[in-house]
């Protein structure tokens, strides 16, 4: 089992930046990829970005070009740097872990609000 601790959400003005962090503990060796999804009320959860243990990345369309995902394997932590934030980026952002077994684990979510 994997435990996930998220941090970095909050209130930011349009055009601003935020960095989200997610640290995993527990069964680390079972992790294939880590990433971030987001969800607005009434909408489906969507991929923001993910990164595999080999460093391969994938980005969803919603923030492509405005965010960068990276990871520190020594700290079992993944980072999401988000720039040029827009009000429509307001959502709950969830850390996600994909295991080699195809099982997924989720963090509790961190609120990101983009507003002036």
C-alpha positions in Angstrom: 0.0 0.0 0.0 1.1 3.5 -0.8 0.4 6.7 1.2 0.4 10.0 -0.6 0.9 13.5 1.0 0.1 16.4 -1.2 1.0 20.1 -0.7 1.2 23.3 -2.6 -2.4 24.2 -3.4 -4.0 27.5 -2.6 -5.2 30.8 -4.0 -3.4 32.5 -6.8 -4.1 35.4 -9.2 -4.6 34.8 -12.9 -1.3 34.6 -14.6 0.4 33.4 -11.5 2.2 30.2 -10.7 2.0 27.3 -8.2 4.0 24.2 -7.5 2.3 21.1 -6.2 4.2 18.4 -4.5 3.2 14.8 -3.8 5.4 12.5 -1.6 4.8 8.7 -1.6 5.6 6.3 1.2 5.0 2.6 1.8 5.2 0.2 -1.1 7.4 2.4 -3.3 8.8 -0.4 -5.4 5.4 -1.1 -6.8 5.1 2.3 -8.4 5.3 2.6 -12.2 4.2 6.2 -12.6 3.1 9.2 -10.5 1.1 12.2 -11.7 -1.6 14.7 -11.2 -5.3 14.8 -12.2 -7.8 17.5 -11.5 -11.6 17.6 -11.1 -14.1 20.3 -11.2 -17.5 19.7 -9.4 -19.8 18.0 -11.9 -17.0 17.1 -14.3 -14.9 14.1 -14.9 -11.5 13.8 -13.4 -8.9 14.6 -16.0 -5.2 14.0 -16.5 -2.9 17.0 -16.0 0.4 15.2 -16.2 2.2 12.1 -15.2 5.8 10.8 -15.1 7.0 7.2 -15.2 9.9 5.8 -13.2 12.0 6.0 -16.4 11.3 9.7 -16.7 8.7 9.5 -19.5 6.0 12.1 -19.3 2.5 12.6 -20.6 0.4 15.8 -20.4 -3.3 16.3 -20.7 -4.6 18.9 -23.1 -5.9 21.2 -20.4 -2.6 22.6 -19.2 -0.2 21.4 -21.9 2.5 24.1 -22.4 1.7 25.7 -19.1 2.9 23.0 -16.7 5.9 20.8 -16.1 6.0 17.6 -14.2 9.2 16.3 -12.6 10.2 13.8 -9.9 12.9 13.3 -7.3 13.3 9.6 -7.0 15.4 9.9 -3.9 12.6 11.7 -2.1 9.8 9.7 -3.8 8.3 13.0 -4.7 6.7 14.3 -7.8 6.3 18.0 -8.6 3.9 19.9 -10.8 5.0 23.4 -11.7 2.0 25.3 -13.1 2.4 28.7 -14.8 0.2 31.2 -16.5 -2.7 30.0 -14.4 -6.3 30.8 -15.5 -9.6 30.9 -13.6 -10.6 27.7 -15.5 -7.7 25.9 -13.8 -9.6 26.2 -10.6 -10.2 22.6 -9.4 -9.2 20.0 -6.8 -5.9 18.5 -7.9 -5.3 14.8 -7.0 -2.0 13.0 -6.8 -2.1 9.7 -8.6 0.1 6.6 -8.4 0.0 3.9 -11.0 1.3 0.5 -9.8 2.9 -2.2 -12.0 -0.2 -4.2 -11.1 -2.4 -1.6 -12.8 -3.9 -0.6 -9.5 -4.1 3.1 -8.9 -3.8 5.0 -5.6 -5.1 8.5 -5.0 -4.2 11.4 -2.7 -6.9 13.3 -0.8 -6.7 16.2 -3.2 -5.5 19.8 -2.8 -7.6 22.8 -3.8 -6.2 25.2 -6.4 -8.2 28.4 -6.9 -7.3 31.0 -9.5 -9.0 34.2 -8.9 -8.4 37.9 -8.6 
